[in-house]
């Protein structure tokens, strides 16, 4: 049974006991009232009236006897009064014992015997005495015997009334006793039921809860191997089972956590060793960068310098082919120097240049446009902005290099039949931050090369057609990804090329202000 079941059982038991006691007490109270009414309103008055009836009959017999002895009419007055009194008493007694047939039949017998005595003895004796004054002795004797029978019936009737009164008193006393015991039982049942409920609740609910609480405190103190006891009602056992299941899962989770901690420590040790190896590798890379920037470029400078000296000193001796060979050697050395410098710049992205600070992209773009002013004037390029650019958190040098590569490419790969028109756009991009775009009206890029153009050293044109090392967009990709964004070619754009990229937003920049600035239209 559950706790609710135990409560319902106890309340039902107490309710039944109280109801039984209340019903018994009510029945006995009603019975005592009924018996008391019968005793005081019927049996006792009937006994009194029966005594009056007996007295009336005795008065009749006494009056007849006196009249017969003396002949005086005065003795007939008690006789007549006794007859009237008998009739009244008989009527009242009949009404009082109407519900008791055994008493009523005896009363009717007495009434009939009395009437027969008067008709067969009293009235004839009175008439005979008045006529000649003589009374036969035999008649007197028969009248006396008839009245003795009436007297016996009266005694028997009084005895029955006395027995009825005694039984009523005994029943009344018994009913009062049962009623009193019922009320006493009701008074006693309440504290006993409360005590029984307290004991039952303690044994069935309180003790299991104490055991559950004690075990839970031990577990909370760190004794995770302590089992949760399951005792008491069904719902408490179910709670204990759930807590035990939770304990087992916690123990399992702790074991898994310990294993994970061991694995994490091992991984941390591996990471530390890898970090040391990476630091060593970076140191070697730094050394290589130093060698590449100094030791490797010095021989290239010498080659280029001495080839130029050969051309200057022996240019008149060499034929056209020899001069061409010298120019090839100088061009190769120069391109090797440019390639080495570009590789060094590419390797430095995210390693040497990684200062994080708020950067106003408008100012950065203005500086890049100023640096590229010669190329812009030479190509007659026009640069437009769709609106003010936001502030982002990043490295200002790398973000400037990003703008420089994108605008330089737009100018380099222009359409020979028209001047370059470069449009720089910006719009909010939700969780990505800001989405930027650099669009031009140049020769464009085929969709099939959308991924290839961001791979280092990948070129779509020959060096004779367009100069460069093929590292610019690869560097842009590395810069954008190092800042937490992405870069791609918009293949849906026609009439040129459009490079799009995203950068995380600066939390201090108000996008509502940018939206208001967008309504002002483009500026050039």
C-alpha positions, 0 to 999 in steps of 0.5 A: 500500500502507498502512503495515501492508501495507509491514510485512507485505511486509517481514516476509514477504520476510525470513521467506521468505529465512530459511525458504529459507536454513533449508531449504537448510541443513537439507537440506545438513546432512542430506545431509552427515550421510548422505554422511559416514555412507556414506563412513565406515561403508560405502565406506571399510570396503568398500575395506578389506575389498576389500583384505583380499579381494584379499590372501586370494585372493593368499594362496591363489594363493601357497600353491598355487604353493609347494605345487606347487613344494615339495610341502610341506603347510605351504604349504597352510595359507596357502591354506586361511586365504586361503579362510576370509578370502575368505569373511569378506571377501566377506560383509562387503563384500556387506553394505557395498555392498548398496545399490550394484548396480554394485559388488555385481555386480563382487564377485559376479563375483570371487567366482564367478571365485575359486570357479571357479579353486579348482574348476578349478585349485587343488583338482585341482592339490592332488589330482594333487600328492598322487597322483603328485607330477607337475603338468602344465605346461599346467594350471599355465599355465591356472591362472595365466591364470585367476588373472590374470583374478581379479587384473584383476577385483580391480583393477577392483573396487578402482578402482570403490571408489576412484571411489565413495569419491572421489565421496562425498568430493566430494559431501560437500565440496560439501554442506558448502560449500552448508550453510556458505553457507546458514548464512552467508547466514542470518547476512548476511540478518538485518542486510541485511534490517534495513538494508533495512527501515530504509531502506524505512521511512524512505523510505516512512513516515518521510519522508512523516510528516516532511513532514506534521509540518513542514506541520502545524507551519507551519499551526499557526504561522499559515501557513494557506495552506500545502498538506499534501503527500500522499506515502507509503503509502495510509493516510498519504496518507489522513491527509494528505488529511484534514488538508488537508481540515481545513485548508481548513475552518479557512481557510473558518471563519476567512474566515467568522469575519472576515466575521462580525467585520466584520458584528459591528463594523458591528452594534456600530456600529449598536447604539451608534448605536441605544443613543445614540438610545435614551438620547436617547429615554429622556431625552425620555421622562424629560422627558415623565414630568416634564411629565406628572407636573407640568405636565399634572397642575397644570392638572387640579388647577386644573380640579378645584379651581376646579370645586369652588370654583364648586360651593361658591360658586354651588351655591345658584344652580345647579340640579341639572343645573349641579351635575351638570356640575361633578361630571362635570368634577371626576370627569374631571379626577380620573380623568385624574390617576389615569390619568397616575399609572398610566401613569407607574408602568407606564413605570417598570417595568424602567426606574427600578425594577430593583434585583436582590436576594434578596427574601423573598416572605413578608415582601413579601406581609405588607407588602402585606396590611398596606397593604391592611388597610382594604380587607380589613377593609371587604370581610371578605376572608380570605387563605390561604397554602398554605405558606411562600413562597420567596426569589427574586432581583428588585426588592422594590418591583415584586414588592410592586406585583405582589402588591398588584395581584393581591390588590386585583383579587381583592377588587375583583371579589368576589362580592356574595353572599359574602366574598372568600376569596383563596388564595395557592399556590406549588410548584416548577416545574422549570427555570422556578423557582417557580409561584405562584397567586392564587385567589379566589371572586369573579365569575371571568373567562371563558376567551375573555378570558384574553389580553385582561385582560393588555392595557393599558387593556382593561376587561371592565366599565364604570367605573360597575360597577368603578373603575379604569384597566384597567392593573393586570394589564398592569403585573403582566405587565410585572413578571413578564416583566421578572423572567424569568417568565410570567403567565396565567389558569388557565381550568380553575379554576372558582368564581372566578378564578386568576392563575398566574405563574412566577419564577426560583428563588433558588439559595440557597433549599432546595427540600427545606425548602419541601417539608417546609413544604408538609406543614404545611398552609395558614395564614391 
